[in-house]
Amino acid sequence: MQAEDMEVPFINNLNDNGDRQRPKGKDVFKDQQKESESSMESPNLEFEYGDTDTLTAELSELYSYTEEPEFALNRDYFEEDFRSHARGRRWIELTVEEQRAYVMRLLDALEVTDRDKRLKVARAILYLAQGVFDECDTEVDVLHWSRHNVFLLYDMGIFTALLELLSMEIDNSQACSSAVRKPAISLADSTELRVLLSIMYLIVETIRVQTEDDRPEWIAAREAFKSELGSPLYNGEPFAMLLFTMVTKFCSMNAPHFPMKKVLLLLWKTILFTLGGFEELQEMKERGRERLNLPPLPEDSIKVVRAMRAASPPASAMELIEQQQQQKRGRRSRRPLVKQDSLDTYNERDPFKNDDARDEEEDPEDADSGIEGEVDPLDRDVIIQPPPPPPPLRPPTERVNFPKGLPWAPKVREKDIEHFLETSRNKFIGFTLGNDTETLVGLPRPIHESVKTLKQHKYVSIAEIQIKREEELQQCPLTLGEEEVEETPAEILYLGMLPNLSQYVIALLKLLLAAAPTSKAKTDSINILADVLPEEMPITVLQSMKLGIDVNRHKEIIVKAISALLLLLLKHFKLNHIYQFEIVSQHLVFANCIPLILKFFNQNIMSYISAKNSICVLDFPHCVVHEMPELTAESLEGGDNNQFCWRNLFSCINLLRILNKLTKWKHSRTMMLVVFKSAPILKRALKVKQAMMQLYVLKLLKIQTKYLGRQWRKSNMKTMSAIYQKVRHRLNDDWAYGNDIDARPWDFQAEECALRESIEKFNSRRYDKNKNGDFTPVDNCLQSVLGQRVELPEDFHYSYEMWLEREVFSQPIQWEGLLQNP
């Protein structure tokens, strides 16, 4: 399947400026009023970012609420078979040897040809992996027996057997063709796949999570399983490649019955397990720097972010609307004071701050109208008036705590020092010395001090070393010889993904687009609800409400899995080799990832983060241990009591981190953020009082601040102050003033083409089978050439005479051709 066959996600809800088409008149006021009311007093969110949520939450998200009746089905099939084997005893009463004997019996039964019998056996295995819940009294017991059984199943080789069955189901053309012809696909079309994927997910997720009371044999099994999943043991490719193939097959409409949520969750957890999470990444980064003799990292970024405090969001747009209405009625009353618990820690009262009332909610025409230096009528009102009286002193409990210092150590790149010295030499001496950063002859003393300070904070990244090394290998292929490439799990995965990388990226983004809450349902879009819709559609209001919650939860889980998966791939590939990261980034950018993420955030983000699309009593393992209470419309509307939805906040942070990775140090992509009018969208995301999310929003605002104009900076001083306080400083980065913007023309195509050329050279040198063809020595000796051993097929000697007749005797040889001049 070619990349052209797959439609690139097209962002059609954004207008030419990147803003979503907005309703007119009263609708605007109502929407903004709702948004303002929901965010005026938003509380601090006690959210701790990590690789995943709790184990219980991650297991419960595997199942849709419509799959709930299948828990009893799994139990019934298990007990039906187990009763004949154990004769009145329970599973938890058997010895380990007896349990192993029974699992071996199930393993043998998996190999029968009858499809229905195979499904019953698979359901019995799934019941074991789910923790034989009918024999347990509490959720803790269920998780305990689930863990015990999963290690037992893995030890007996169940995972390999399931893998063969999964491959058979993927290649089942009859199921695919019948699903394509069906007008409506439901849960029943993916039963076998769902059972197999559920068992595999439970095995991967349970073994991946470490606990304090793990037995030594379990620890050994974890390491063995980790290396097995990451190695090319399955048809010469790692297990993740099989799941990527399922994703592309689903998105190309060849297998619309695939249960995509389960596939994506399993793919995410497989990559998280084999490559490692964020803390492992930090350790790998430190080891990599040590290996390259680079100084250690100035700080542990995970710890710094966790220690950060959330800042209060900027004021909402309501004050602006009130002011506009007052002006229309001819009132010239003084602007009301806005609550000053702002993003600006120091709370200075500057008349030019305009109380941040313009919250960037104005129309694009308003934003660009007028000369940049001209004062807005609202601002003029503020300037003419005398300064407001100082606010009353706060009680001691509310006093602002001044930070002892900035959270991040400043960084300077080598090229920043070179640029600084080039500018200084041009100014004071009149000529430059190229890349020389040591010679300071003729420069005044303050420049010496500046260079010394810059060098103290110089940071050399692993990526810079890799780029430099790649340039050397390209220039001197014979002198430097072959590069030794370490067979890391990331390297093996990249090698497997490389031939069809663009298809995988486009497929993931199509799924992300289909699951985004801002997307409108279209007839030609892919149907991601195949594994949530029941066979019979709901007939009562209660059933409809339950299905509605299930569908929204289903979409949220898909967004969570894709955002975490993409972020992991970007971070691991960047550490493995910068050009592996760059090719994935470029495919994402070309597939409209930047406007897609902006479209995702172009909603009431507070509502998304506080969404209650879950029914606690139906979550596994609660639903299989406790008696099911009667569901009512009120209990469904109430949802849970959590302050926020963990998965949605996790998804938002992941998408912001992906956007940061795509745009960092890329001038043309930063300009895309400006062109798509991302500033107002990102500023609205600051209303979420969570430090990590605010940090990544502020980073994205910082890189484009210089292009937004003086008026924007003047109106958003609180945001500028927050950037200064929370984001790392680059010592000679002119981010806040924009004095050098004229010197940098924007040529998206040229920058991306230059990057693509470097990537292709890297891939060709490192992975091309016929590499260095021009430098291969030619053997001119007739005897040695004829003496070379040629690999022939095993059956060649059977057809040797026919081959001789066809290729030699029946071919006329024109000897005179040798006598003619070439």
Secondary structure as UniProt FT lines:
FT   HELIX           3..5
FT   TURN            16..17
FT   HELIX           26..39
FT   TURN            40..41
FT   HELIX           55..60
FT   TURN            61..62
FT   HELIX           65..67
FT   HELIX           69..86
FT   TURN            87..88
FT   HELIX           91..93
FT   HELIX           96..109
FT   TURN            110..111
FT   HELIX           115..129
FT   TURN            130..131
FT   HELIX           133..135
FT   HELIX           139..155
FT   TURN            156..157
FT   HELIX           158..170
FT   HELIX           173..181
FT   HELIX           187..190
FT   HELIX           191..208
FT   TURN            212..213
FT   HELIX           216..230
FT   TURN            235..236
FT   HELIX           239..251
FT   TURN            252..253
FT   TURN            256..257
FT   HELIX           260..275
FT   HELIX           278..291
FT   TURN            292..293
FT   HELIX           301..307
FT   HELIX           318..328
FT   TURN            329..330
FT   TURN            345..346
FT   HELIX           351..356
FT   TURN            357..361
FT   HELIX           364..368
FT   TURN            372..373
FT   HELIX           377..384
FT   HELIX           396..398
FT   STRAND          411..412
FT   HELIX           414..428
FT   TURN            434..435
FT   TURN            441..442
FT   HELIX           445..456
FT   HELIX           462..475
FT   HELIX           477..480
FT   HELIX           489..497
FT   HELIX           498..500
FT   HELIX           501..515
FT   TURN            517..518
FT   TURN            523..524
FT   TURN            528..532
FT   HELIX           541..576
FT   HELIX           578..590
FT   TURN            591..592
FT   HELIX           593..601
FT   HELIX           605..609
FT   HELIX           616..618
FT   TURN            620..621
FT   HELIX           622..625
FT   HELIX           633..638
FT   HELIX           646..663
FT   TURN            664..665
FT   HELIX           667..675
FT   TURN            676..677
FT   HELIX           678..685
FT   TURN            686..687
FT   HELIX           691..704
FT   HELIX           705..707
FT   HELIX           710..715
FT   HELIX           717..726
FT   TURN            731..732
FT   TURN            735..737
FT   TURN            739..740
FT   HELIX           741..743
FT   HELIX           748..767
FT   TURN            769..772
FT   HELIX           773..775
FT   HELIX           782..786
FT   TURN            794..795
FT   HELIX           796..798
FT   HELIX           800..804
FT   HELIX           805..809
FT   HELIX           815..818
//
